[in-house]
Structures are given as C-alpha cells and as structure tokens.
Amino acid sequence: MEYLTAMNPARKRTVRLTVALSAAVILAGALIYTSFSAASPALTPSQLVHQAQPGRSYQLTGTVVGGSVHRDGDTLDFSVEDRAGGTAVPVSYTGTVPDPFREGREVIVTVQKQDGAYVGERDSLITKCPSKYKEAPVPASGGASQKQPS
C-alpha cells in the first residue's frame, strides 16, 4: 500500500512536465486553428465574382468607382473595381463611413453575397490613405540638366 502513495520525486517532476507540455501543445493548436478558420480572405472584385459563396464573409479590396456613390437613407451604395480597372462589384453598405471615403479612393470592406448582391457588414469599411510620397518624374533627357556654355 505504501508503494501507491509514495512516488519518486524525479518521476513526479517528469509527469508534471509532460502534462504541462501536452496542455501547451493542445492550446497552441486550438489557437492556430481558430485564427485560420475565422479569417476572411481578402479578394479583388474580379476574384470575388468568381469565388464568392453565399453567406460567407470576404474582405473586398479595390478602388471606389467614379460616379457610383449614392446614399439612400442609412444605406450607402457604391461600386468597387480592381486597382487596374476592369471588373466592378456593387456594394450596399450601412454603418460609419470614414471621412476620407470618396470616389477613386482605395477601400477595404467586409462583404457577404446575399441574393446575388454584395452587402457590406456594418462598420467594416476602411479607407486606405493615399501615399504622401510619389515618384518624381524622370526627365526626358534621362539625366541631370547641364548648364549650357555662354
């Protein structure tokens, strides 16, 4: 009977370490699984048109089409197109609209396909700010200007 109540201290530490490491691995695996399964993929309009499944959330990224922004009560309707132009997707959105939102601006909005239309999730609209820095134009001569001798 004494054998069952008394355990070697070294063996006790090994058992505790094994149990703790097993729990850590299980928790890490659960965290990784949750992170990847909850993420919604970011798609361009041309990708969204071909891949969207009803009821699933997607992050739509692209440029607001000129002349497409219309407000009807609390609903903001606009279209998003690929950065290079081409495919455009109409979006119906309710929620807060960032101040820099306007036509021609890059946006990211979480959408779901519902009855063939794309509906933006409330308060998911993000406006990307334009870069403050633009490349300087390259001179036509291809080099620095030189003074002409007088």
C-alpha positions as CSV (number, residue, x, y, z in Angstrom):
1,M,0.0,0.0,0.0
2,E,2.9,2.4,0.7
3,Y,4.1,1.9,-2.8
4,L,0.9,3.6,-4.3
5,T,1.1,6.7,-2.0
6,A,4.8,7.4,-2.3
7,M,6.2,8.5,-5.7
8,N,9.7,9.1,-6.7
9,P,10.2,13.0,-6.8
10,A,12.1,12.8,-10.1
11,R,9.3,10.8,-11.7
12,K,6.7,13.2,-10.3
13,R,8.5,16.2,-12.0
14,T,8.7,14.3,-15.3
15,V,4.9,13.5,-15.2
16,R,4.1,17.2,-14.4
17,L,6.4,18.4,-17.2
18,T,4.8,16.0,-19.7
19,V,1.3,17.0,-18.7
20,A,2.1,20.8,-18.9
21,L,3.8,20.5,-22.3
22,S,0.9,18.4,-23.7
23,A,-1.6,21.0,-22.5
24,A,0.5,23.8,-24.1
25,V,0.6,22.0,-27.4
26,I,-3.1,21.4,-27.4
27,L,-3.8,25.1,-26.6
28,A,-1.4,26.3,-29.3
29,G,-3.1,24.0,-31.8
30,A,-6.5,25.3,-30.9
31,L,-5.3,28.9,-31.2
32,I,-3.8,28.3,-34.6
33,Y,-7.0,26.5,-35.8
34,T,-9.2,29.3,-34.6
35,S,-7.1,32.0,-36.2
36,F,-7.1,30.5,-39.6
37,S,-10.7,29.3,-39.6
38,A,-12.1,32.7,-38.5
39,A,-10.1,34.7,-41.1
40,S,-11.9,36.0,-44.1
41,P,-9.9,36.1,-47.3
42,A,-9.1,39.4,-49.0
43,L,-10.2,39.4,-52.6
44,T,-10.2,41.9,-55.5
45,P,-13.6,42.4,-57.3
46,S,-12.6,40.0,-60.2
47,Q,-11.6,37.3,-57.7
48,L,-14.8,37.9,-55.7
49,V,-17.1,37.5,-58.7
50,H,-15.6,34.0,-59.4
51,Q,-15.1,32.7,-55.8
52,A,-17.9,34.2,-53.6
53,Q,-20.2,31.7,-51.9
54,P,-23.5,33.0,-50.4
55,G,-23.4,33.6,-46.6
56,R,-19.6,33.6,-46.3
57,S,-17.7,36.8,-45.4
58,Y,-14.9,38.2,-47.7
59,Q,-12.7,41.3,-47.4
60,L,-13.2,43.2,-50.7
61,T,-10.3,45.4,-51.6
62,G,-10.2,47.8,-54.6
63,T,-10.9,51.4,-55.7
64,V,-14.3,53.2,-55.4
65,V,-15.7,53.7,-59.0
66,G,-16.2,57.3,-60.0
67,G,-19.9,58.2,-60.2
68,S,-21.0,55.1,-58.3
69,V,-21.5,56.6,-54.8
70,H,-25.2,57.1,-53.8
71,R,-26.8,57.5,-50.4
72,D,-30.3,56.2,-49.7
73,G,-31.2,56.9,-46.1
74,D,-28.7,55.0,-43.9
75,T,-27.6,52.9,-46.9
76,L,-24.5,53.8,-48.9
77,D,-24.4,52.2,-52.3
78,F,-21.1,52.3,-54.3
79,S,-19.1,50.1,-56.6
80,V,-15.5,48.8,-56.1
81,E,-13.3,47.9,-59.0
82,D,-9.9,46.3,-59.4
83,R,-7.0,48.7,-58.9
84,A,-6.1,48.4,-62.6
85,G,-9.7,48.9,-63.6
86,G,-12.0,46.3,-65.2
87,T,-14.3,44.3,-63.0
88,A,-16.6,46.3,-60.7
89,V,-18.7,45.0,-57.8
90,P,-21.7,46.9,-56.4
91,V,-21.8,47.1,-52.6
92,S,-24.7,48.1,-50.3
93,Y,-23.2,49.3,-47.0
94,T,-24.6,50.6,-43.7
95,G,-22.6,51.9,-40.8
96,T,-20.0,54.5,-40.2
97,V,-18.2,56.0,-43.3
98,P,-14.6,57.2,-42.8
99,D,-14.0,60.9,-43.6
100,P,-11.5,60.2,-46.4
101,F,-14.1,58.0,-48.3
102,R,-14.6,59.2,-51.8
103,E,-14.6,58.1,-55.5
104,G,-11.2,56.9,-56.6
105,R,-10.0,56.1,-53.1
106,E,-8.8,52.6,-52.2
107,V,-11.1,50.8,-49.7
108,I,-11.4,47.5,-47.8
109,V,-14.9,46.4,-46.8
110,T,-16.1,43.1,-45.5
111,V,-19.0,41.8,-47.7
112,Q,-21.3,38.8,-47.9
113,K,-23.1,37.7,-51.1
114,Q,-26.8,37.7,-50.4
115,D,-29.4,37.0,-53.1
116,G,-26.8,37.8,-55.8
117,A,-25.9,41.2,-54.3
118,Y,-22.9,42.1,-52.1
119,V,-23.8,43.5,-48.7
120,G,-21.2,45.2,-46.6
121,E,-21.0,44.2,-42.9
122,R,-21.9,47.1,-40.6
123,D,-18.9,49.4,-39.6
124,S,-16.4,47.3,-41.7
125,L,-15.5,50.0,-44.2
126,I,-11.8,51.1,-44.1
127,T,-10.3,53.7,-46.4
128,K,-6.7,53.4,-47.4
129,C,-4.9,56.7,-47.3
130,P,-3.1,57.8,-50.4
131,S,0.7,57.8,-50.3
132,K,2.2,61.2,-49.4
133,Y,5.2,60.3,-51.4
134,K,5.1,59.9,-55.2
135,E,7.9,59.0,-57.5
136,A,9.5,62.0,-59.2
137,P,9.0,62.0,-62.9
138,V,12.1,61.0,-64.9
139,P,13.5,63.8,-67.1
140,A,13.1,63.3,-70.8
141,S,16.9,63.6,-71.3
142,G,17.5,60.8,-68.8
143,G,20.0,62.7,-66.8
144,A,20.6,65.8,-64.8
145,S,20.2,69.1,-66.5
146,Q,23.5,70.7,-67.5
147,K,24.4,74.3,-67.9
148,Q,24.9,75.4,-71.5
149,P,28.2,77.3,-72.0
150,S,27.6,81.0,-72.7
